[in-house]
Amino acid sequence: MLRIVRRLAGHSKWANIRHKKGGKDAAKADQFQKLAKVIETSSKLAGGDRSHPALASALSRAKDARMPKKTVDAAVTRGGADKSAGAGLEELYYEGTLPGGVGVIVDALSDNKNRTAGEVRATFKKHGGALGAPGSVA
């Protein structure tokens, strides 16, 4: 009995691996970028002191995400040592209500408070809520 095996044109295994790896790497890069921004901000608040609770928490989250030490150190340096880096960033608080009377306080970090206010207002409106006056929720 003679058996003929036909090889069908298939997808390259390497191509599949490359696409999956690329997606994972992109997601990891986004996560690292967000963590670096939090570390920079916390470092600026702490003055570079790694024992400060906000910075220690940010460093712990970066370590849990397996962020490279070199990247973490660079973020701490940018936030703590160089006062001109991120000098335009300011912490903003917005208060509003969602459907059902649920009060929400939004803590935002932005370099342009007018743009951030518009985006927060649009997000509240999109979900059926309203942006409130300061002190309306707290």
Phi and psi restraints in degrees (value plus and minus 20) as a CYANA .aco file:
   2 LEU   PHI    -121.0   -81.0
   2 LEU   PSI     107.2   147.2
   3 ARG   PHI    -133.1   -93.1
   3 ARG   PSI     106.6   146.6
   4 ILE   PHI    -124.0   -84.0
   4 ILE   PSI     103.5   143.5
   5 VAL   PHI    -123.0   -83.0
   5 VAL   PSI     102.0   142.0
   6 ARG   PHI    -122.8   -82.8
   6 ARG   PSI     108.9   148.9
   7 ARG   PHI    -111.1   -71.1
   7 ARG   PSI     102.1   142.1
   8 LEU   PHI    -111.0   -71.0
   8 LEU   PSI     130.3   170.3
   9 ALA   PHI     -88.7   -48.7
   9 ALA   PSI     101.8   141.8
  10 GLY   PHI    -142.5  -102.5
  10 GLY   PSI    -192.5  -152.5
  11 HIS   PHI    -109.5   -69.5
  11 HIS   PSI     126.4   166.4
  12 SER   PHI     -89.5   -49.5
  12 SER   PSI     112.6   152.6
  13 LYS   PHI     -83.6   -43.6
  13 LYS   PSI     -58.7   -18.7
  14 TRP   PHI     -82.2   -42.2
  14 TRP   PSI     -57.4   -17.4
  15 ALA   PHI     -83.2   -43.2
  15 ALA   PSI     -61.9   -21.9
  16 ASN   PHI     -83.7   -43.7
  16 ASN   PSI     -64.0   -24.0
  17 ILE   PHI     -82.5   -42.5
  17 ILE   PSI     -63.8   -23.8
  18 ARG   PHI     -80.2   -40.2
  18 ARG   PSI     -62.9   -22.9
  19 HIS   PHI     -88.6   -48.6
  19 HIS   PSI     -61.0   -21.0
  20 LYS   PHI     -85.5   -45.5
  20 LYS   PSI     -63.8   -23.8
  21 LYS   PHI     -84.5   -44.5
  21 LYS   PSI     -60.8   -20.8
  22 GLY   PHI     -81.0   -41.0
  22 GLY   PSI     -61.5   -21.5
  23 GLY   PHI     -85.1   -45.1
  23 GLY   PSI     -63.2   -23.2
  24 LYS   PHI     -85.9   -45.9
  24 LYS   PSI     -61.6   -21.6
  25 ASP   PHI     -83.4   -43.4
  25 ASP   PSI     -59.8   -19.8
  26 ALA   PHI     -85.1   -45.1
  26 ALA   PSI     -61.9   -21.9
  27 ALA   PHI     -84.7   -44.7
  27 ALA   PSI     -60.3   -20.3
  28 LYS   PHI     -86.3   -46.3
  28 LYS   PSI     -59.0   -19.0
  29 ALA   PHI     -84.3   -44.3
  29 ALA   PSI     -60.0   -20.0
  30 ASP   PHI     -82.8   -42.8
  30 ASP   PSI     -63.4   -23.4
  31 GLN   PHI     -83.2   -43.2
  31 GLN   PSI     -64.5   -24.5
  32 PHE   PHI     -83.6   -43.6
  32 PHE   PSI     -57.5   -17.5
  33 GLN   PHI     -84.5   -44.5
  33 GLN   PSI     -62.7   -22.7
  34 LYS   PHI     -86.0   -46.0
  34 LYS   PSI     -62.2   -22.2
  35 LEU   PHI     -83.9   -43.9
  35 LEU   PSI     -59.4   -19.4
  36 ALA   PHI     -82.7   -42.7
  36 ALA   PSI     -59.2   -19.2
  37 LYS   PHI     -84.7   -44.7
  37 LYS   PSI     -61.0   -21.0
  38 VAL   PHI     -85.7   -45.7
  38 VAL   PSI     -61.1   -21.1
  39 ILE   PHI     -84.0   -44.0
  39 ILE   PSI     -63.3   -23.3
  40 GLU   PHI     -79.5   -39.5
  40 GLU   PSI     -66.7   -26.7
  41 THR   PHI     -84.7   -44.7
  41 THR   PSI     -65.3   -25.3
  42 SER   PHI     -84.7   -44.7
  42 SER   PSI     -57.2   -17.2
  43 SER   PHI     -86.5   -46.5
  43 SER   PSI     -58.3   -18.3
  44 LYS   PHI     -84.5   -44.5
  44 LYS   PSI     -61.1   -21.1
  45 LEU   PHI     -85.6   -45.6
  45 LEU   PSI     -59.3   -19.3
  46 ALA   PHI    -107.0   -67.0
  46 ALA   PSI     -29.1    10.9
  47 GLY   PHI      51.0    91.0
  47 GLY   PSI       4.4    44.4
  48 GLY   PHI      68.0   108.0
  48 GLY   PSI     -21.6    18.4
  49 ASP   PHI     -97.8   -57.8
  49 ASP   PSI      92.7   132.7
  50 ARG   PHI     -91.0   -51.0
  50 ARG   PSI     -32.4     7.6
  51 SER   PHI    -107.8   -67.8
  51 SER   PSI     -26.6    13.4
  52 HIS   PHI     -82.9   -42.9
  52 HIS   PSI     115.2   155.2
  53 PRO   PHI     -76.0   -36.0
  53 PRO   PSI     -61.6   -21.6
  54 ALA   PHI     -85.8   -45.8
  54 ALA   PSI     -64.3   -24.3
  55 LEU   PHI     -90.6   -50.6
  55 LEU   PSI     -59.1   -19.1
  56 ALA   PHI     -82.2   -42.2
  56 ALA   PSI     -60.0   -20.0
  57 SER   PHI     -85.3   -45.3
  57 SER   PSI     -63.6   -23.6
  58 ALA   PHI     -83.9   -43.9
  58 ALA   PSI     -60.4   -20.4
  59 LEU   PHI     -86.7   -46.7
  59 LEU   PSI     -56.6   -16.6
  60 SER   PHI     -84.5   -44.5
  60 SER   PSI     -62.5   -22.5
  61 ARG   PHI     -85.0   -45.0
  61 ARG   PSI     -57.5   -17.5
  62 ALA   PHI     -86.3   -46.3
  62 ALA   PSI     -59.4   -19.4
  63 LYS   PHI     -86.1   -46.1
  63 LYS   PSI     -60.5   -20.5
  64 ASP   PHI     -82.9   -42.9
  64 ASP   PSI     -52.4   -12.4
  65 ALA   PHI    -104.7   -64.7
  65 ALA   PSI     -17.4    22.6
  66 ARG   PHI      40.2    80.2
  66 ARG   PSI      21.6    61.6
  67 MET   PHI     -93.6   -53.6
  67 MET   PSI     115.8   155.8
  68 PRO   PHI     -79.6   -39.6
  68 PRO   PSI     120.2   160.2
  69 LYS   PHI     -79.3   -39.3
  69 LYS   PSI     -57.6   -17.6
  70 LYS   PHI     -80.9   -40.9
  70 LYS   PSI     -61.3   -21.3
  71 THR   PHI     -89.0   -49.0
  71 THR   PSI     -60.3   -20.3
  72 VAL   PHI     -83.4   -43.4
  72 VAL   PSI     -67.1   -27.1
  73 ASP   PHI     -81.8   -41.8
  73 ASP   PSI     -59.0   -19.0
  74 ALA   PHI     -84.4   -44.4
  74 ALA   PSI     -59.7   -19.7
  75 ALA   PHI     -86.9   -46.9
  75 ALA   PSI     -61.0   -21.0
  76 VAL   PHI     -83.1   -43.1
  76 VAL   PSI     -63.1   -23.1
  77 THR   PHI     -83.6   -43.6
  77 THR   PSI     -64.8   -24.8
  78 ARG   PHI     -81.3   -41.3
  78 ARG   PSI     -58.9   -18.9
  79 GLY   PHI    -100.5   -60.5
  79 GLY   PSI     -59.2   -19.2
  80 GLY   PHI    -110.8   -70.8
  80 GLY   PSI     -67.4   -27.4
  81 ALA   PHI    -102.3   -62.3
  81 ALA   PSI     -64.3   -24.3
  82 ASP   PHI    -114.3   -74.3
  82 ASP   PSI      83.8   123.8
  83 LYS   PHI     -92.2   -52.2
  83 LYS   PSI     -40.2    -0.2
  84 SER   PHI     -98.3   -58.3
  84 SER   PSI     -42.9    -2.9
  85 ALA   PHI     -94.7   -54.7
  85 ALA   PSI     104.2   144.2
  86 GLY   PHI      52.4    92.4
  86 GLY   PSI       0.9    40.9
  87 ALA   PHI     -86.3   -46.3
  87 ALA   PSI     -47.4    -7.4
  88 GLY   PHI    -104.0   -64.0
  88 GLY   PSI     -25.0    15.0
  89 LEU   PHI     -99.7   -59.7
  89 LEU   PSI     116.8   156.8
  90 GLU   PHI    -156.5  -116.5
  90 GLU   PSI     130.9   170.9
  91 GLU   PHI    -110.2   -70.2
  91 GLU   PSI     108.4   148.4
  92 LEU   PHI    -142.5  -102.5
  92 LEU   PSI     126.9   166.9
  93 TYR   PHI    -143.6  -103.6
  93 TYR   PSI     111.6   151.6
  94 TYR   PHI    -145.5  -105.5
  94 TYR   PSI     125.4   165.4
  95 GLU   PHI    -143.5  -103.5
  95 GLU   PSI     126.3   166.3
  96 GLY   PHI    -185.1  -145.1
  96 GLY   PSI     158.5   198.5
  97 THR   PHI    -145.3  -105.3
  97 THR   PSI     127.0   167.0
  98 LEU   PHI    -129.6   -89.6
  98 LEU   PSI     151.3   191.3
  99 PRO   PHI     -74.2   -34.2
  99 PRO   PSI     122.4   162.4
 100 GLY   PHI      67.9   107.9
 100 GLY   PSI     -14.3    25.7
 101 GLY   PHI      55.7    95.7
 101 GLY   PSI       1.1    41.1
 102 VAL   PHI     -96.3   -56.3
 102 VAL   PSI     102.6   142.6
 103 GLY   PHI    -104.5   -64.5
 103 GLY   PSI     118.4   158.4
 104 VAL   PHI    -152.7  -112.7
 104 VAL   PSI     114.9   154.9
 105 ILE   PHI    -132.9   -92.9
 105 ILE   PSI     104.0   144.0
 106 VAL   PHI    -124.1   -84.1
 106 VAL   PSI     105.1   145.1
 107 ASP   PHI    -124.2   -84.2
 107 ASP   PSI      94.1   134.1
 108 ALA   PHI    -142.7  -102.7
 108 ALA   PSI     131.3   171.3
 109 LEU   PHI    -141.6  -101.6
 109 LEU   PSI      99.8   139.8
 110 SER   PHI    -167.2  -127.2
 110 SER   PSI     138.3   178.3
 111 ASP   PHI    -121.3   -81.3
 111 ASP   PSI     -25.2    14.8
 112 ASN   PHI    -162.3  -122.3
 112 ASN   PSI      79.4   119.4
 113 LYS   PHI     -90.7   -50.7
 113 LYS   PSI     -46.1    -6.1
 114 ASN   PHI     -87.5   -47.5
 114 ASN   PSI     -63.9   -23.9
 115 ARG   PHI     -85.3   -45.3
 115 ARG   PSI     -62.4   -22.4
 116 THR   PHI     -84.3   -44.3
 116 THR   PSI     -61.5   -21.5
 117 ALA   PHI     -81.2   -41.2
 117 ALA   PSI     -62.4   -22.4
 118 GLY   PHI     -83.6   -43.6
 118 GLY   PSI     -61.9   -21.9
 119 GLU   PHI     -87.4   -47.4
 119 GLU   PSI     -61.5   -21.5
 120 VAL   PHI     -85.8   -45.8
 120 VAL   PSI     -63.4   -23.4
 121 ARG   PHI     -80.8   -40.8
 121 ARG   PSI     -63.1   -23.1
 122 ALA   PHI     -85.0   -45.0
 122 ALA   PSI     -57.7   -17.7
 123 THR   PHI     -86.6   -46.6
 123 THR   PSI     -62.5   -22.5
 124 PHE   PHI     -80.8   -40.8
 124 PHE   PSI     -66.1   -26.1
 125 LYS   PHI     -83.5   -43.5
 125 LYS   PSI     -60.3   -20.3
 126 LYS   PHI     -80.9   -40.9
 126 LYS   PSI     -53.6   -13.6
 127 HIS   PHI    -120.0   -80.0
 127 HIS   PSI      -4.4    35.6
 128 GLY   PHI      61.3   101.3
 128 GLY   PSI      -0.7    39.3
 129 GLY   PHI    -130.8   -90.8
 129 GLY   PSI    -189.5  -149.5
 130 ALA   PHI    -166.3  -126.3
 130 ALA   PSI     123.2   163.2
 131 LEU   PHI     -98.5   -58.5
 131 LEU   PSI     110.2   150.2
 132 GLY   PHI    -123.6   -83.6
 132 GLY   PSI     155.1   195.1
 133 ALA   PHI     -98.1   -58.1
 133 ALA   PSI     136.5   176.5
 134 PRO   PHI     -78.4   -38.4
 134 PRO   PSI     111.5   151.5
 135 GLY   PHI      69.9   109.9
 135 GLY   PSI     -20.0    20.0
 136 SER   PHI     -95.9   -55.9
 136 SER   PSI     -43.8    -3.8
 137 VAL   PHI    -125.2   -85.2
 137 VAL   PSI     -65.7   -25.7
